[in-house]
Amino acid sequence: MALLEIDQLTKHYRRGKVANDGITLSVEAGEVFGLLGPNGAGKTTLIGQVLGLLRPTAGAIRIDGVDVVAQPAVARQACSYQPQTSASVDNMAPRLAIELVGRIRGGAPSAVRDRATELLAALDLHEWEDSRRPLSGGVARLVAFCMAGVVPGRLVILDEPTNDVDPLRRRSLWQQVRALADAGAAVLLVTHNVLEAERCVDRLAIIDHGRVQALGTPAALKAELGASLRMELTLEPDARVPGRPPFGATTTPVGRRLFVDLGVADLTDAVRWAQALQDGGTVAEFAVGPASLEDVYVRRVSDAEEVIDVAVA
Amino acid sequence: MSRSLESWRLLLRWQYERFRPWLPMMVTIQVLLAVGVIYGLALLVPDIDRGTALYLATGAPTLSLVILGLNVVPQEVSQGRLTGRHDYWRTLPVPRLAPLAAEVTFWLLLQLPGTALALVVAAIRFDVGLHIGWAVVPAIVLVALTGAAVGYGLAATLPPQVTGQVTSFLSIVILLFSPINFPADRLPGFLQVVHRVLPIQYMADVMRGSLTGRYDDPAVLAFVVVGCWCIAGLAVSYRAAVRRP
């Protein structure tokens, strides 16, 4: 039995907006599970229901087999949570905020202090640990992560944990996320950073318009593409989107960019095709690389505007 | 039970730490406000006889406790809802009313120095002899908790954007149209009837009675009415705390 089981979860808001529409997924203990999707896809609504802040319109949520829609207190005990905003830090010195949450979650004082020290060191936050000055966005977010990880629940829910965090600490943060899972927690990770998710999650679900559009390991999802390479063409302003290439690959236009799925056998033809488009003034530049999770994402998420946001992030 | 107390204690610590750098300033403002109310209200009444003086002296702490519950607490809650702190606390494994208890305790403690000083100042300024009995402790706690429970319920239910306006409106109405600083018979007839039902008159009575030894209504009746409102307020707050939209 998975630690978290979500079954046909549906959430309609009062004004008729459907935020979640029959979502089914499960997260095992020891697993980092990514929830990917554009802004407004329904990710935060989903975790709000798991945490007992929102009531589902229909469907079931079970943690360790317990129906937490009926017993939200069980969810609060089982889940530790890093919210998207850093309001949880609340003007307190970081160490104090971390230790307070640890104590509230039932940790013994000395164990909480040691664990706070460990996390502050791992994320290189010593400089700020007793500071009451306003924290930068990235530091506040790391502190909020420590608050979720100091006495972790069996299910750790992290909502966009790496936003605003610098590249080095980001790497340390991912190590700590993995360490939580290795210690036996199920980690549910909300993000729209596809490239990071590809490296860090065991499995993931791509959610859009409140529905699961794809679910599996990064490798399995990429295999669905049936292509090992991806060509990206940047179109000249005002240029018309080129038609289907002669070698018959699938193309996905996203704004001024065009993605083409390729097999290795098509590489020569593809480069020749792209070169001709560039010579003809349709394409400004092009590049070929290995297919990535982002390609799966681009294909599954229908709203092109949102896709551009993700690629830029 | 011990787990509930521990939750309350830790959330109280959270409140304390959150405001720690500004506490001296906040206590100073509370003291100035409490003492200012004594002097300021006296300006409204040119000839202060002994009865009026007693009303002003005992009305000031009542008023500040009511304002605490119906103004300070709701504004804090609605700000917490806007910043996300309110929801974050709701995800913590604590009893549903622990945040309310921590909130009320914090603001009550913050206000006590001002309230105590205001009473001393009032006793000197108006030369009224106060007979402070043991009932003052349950009276203060009950009045503060009742106001705060109603205020918390309001703030947890109303959209946070309008909570400030609603609670400011309530404060002014309570200041001008409630028999806290003057006897109820000065109010128009219909307001007297309204105040036989609302808790404010009885809140003023339990405070005045516990500070002077003289209650307008039988002491038991006043405490029971305030107690009933307190339970009702807590029930509304509890419903708001467990509500899942």
Interface residues (C-beta under 8 A of the other chain):
Chain A: R14 L51 G52 L53 L54 R55 P72 A73 R76 Q77 C79 Y81 P83 Q84 T85 A87 S88 D90 N91 M92 A93 L96 A97 L100 V101 R103 I104 R105 G106 R132
Chain B: S7 L10 L11 R13 W14 E17 R18 P21 T83 G84 R85 D87 Y88 R90 T91 L92 P93 V94 V242 R244 P245
